Amino acid sequence: MSNKLKTYQLYINGEFKDSTDTIPVINPSNKQVISYIPKGTKEDVNSAVNAANEAQTSWEKLPAIQRAEYIKKIAQKIRENADMLAKTISEEQGKVLGLATVEVNFTADYMDYMAEWARRYEGEIIQSDRPNENIFLFKFPIGVAAGILPWNFPFFLIARKLAPAFVTGNTIVIKPSSDTPNNAFEFAKLVDEVGLPKGVFNIVSGSGSEIGNTLAAHEKVGIVSFTGSVPTGVKIMEAAAKNVTKVSLELGGKAPAIVMADANLDLAVEAIKNSRVINNGQVCNCAERVYVHKSIEKEFTEKMIEAMKATTYGDPLKEEVDMGPLINQAAVNHVQSLVDKAKEQGATIALGGEIPKRDDGFFYAPTVITNVTQDMNIIKEEIFGPVLPIVTFETFDEAVQMANDSEFGLTSSIYTQNIDLAMRACKEIKFGETYINRENFEAMQGFHAGWRKSGIGGADGKHGLEEFLQTKVVYLQYDTNKQQ
Ligand code: NAD
């Protein structure tokens, strides 16, 4: 192991801890090892969950506003270290530095937003059928939360799990993706600096099948909040089922974008192109398949090819670059196999469609595919790369039917100036989110939740906060001496 390389430690019960084995972390834009992270064990998971469980009792007793103060202090630390954090994310994940900076700042804002709920989340007092009785509905924390993370927005997703968990009185054990763990360990250092009570925040890295599975199957974990792929989500449900543990799953997407003949075409092209380019095409909520009205097919396709052609890619730390690499070789192979399959099934590769001949990183060329039909794999499966398949339609009903024909149900979008169609889209497009005349990007005060195989439960806003709460009803009869 080179001395120059960064090394990290587990963070359990307020202490940094070495591990016997390590895992190398690769920079996807040059395939070089950038760090070694601890390969945690089942015993480490056990220690972390036990620490979180012990810490939870006194953490819950703190007034919510005091827990919020810690969240705000972490947000402040994030802002103070924004440059270092953005560079760390960009280096290990491959998103361009500008986007990594947006991710860091958005994360700090998200922490502050969730902290504000401290004085706002409430129970209820319910009317009783009896005289001299109050029925109180309390909202209590669930206990220990396990946050299992993917690699595509690795830093923000820590906050999406931790901030609502903390403000509501839960403690947490985070398991980062082995592709992008460095930012999580940098986060742990900042948490350590704010003096959070021991055991409230823990981080254990290692393989999904061992560390992730042990966490999901742990009897002292009260909620598993997972973001990642559908197959892993299924495994997590299975593991959690053993203890009837609550799961909140944010899974994959295959977002349709419908472009009607009356759409503002430039707006639609720009937003859909960005969907395929942002984070190198690896965003769960971004448009992955586009349905274009037959009458504007030519114009739309030409503009899209032009926009994708103008997209530059390379080292994500360079300011002039629009797009970085895919996360790893398996991702490149997956994208290429879907493109090849589309060709085999009769589609036309109008732009790109190939792995660029360069030996630095896991790059994929911006790609536009035409003559695509609904039955092709490229329309059914998540691509997660800078590839856009275009399907045409004749009627709104046909477009909606094809959009809904998916096992995924995360996000969707439509571009139209027709208020009737926009309103019909709200009701008839069966997805957790529909964006009308705008890019796919959720607000922190909204609710991000997938239908069908895209998930269970959701994140953000009031409803995302409530995921980390359980209700208790208390019946209190008073003045009982008088009644006797
Ligand atoms: P993944 O499912 O491969 O891995 C996610 C995490 O699960 C990793 O930390 C991994 O180590 C862990 N894991 C793997 N096997 C496990 C097991 N058996 N038990 C417990 N944990 C296990 O996903 P990924 O490749 O890291 O991320 C990409 C996927 O995430 C895409 O499908 C994308 O759509 C989805 N995603 C969804 C959202 C959303 O909000 N819905 C957001 C971001 C990413």
Residues whose N, C-alpha, C, O or C-beta is under 5 A from the ligand:
A	BS01	NAD	I148 L149 P150 W151 N152 K175 P176 S177 S178 G206 S207 G208 S209 G212 N213 T227 G228 S229 V230 T232 K235 E250 L251 G252 G253 C284 S454
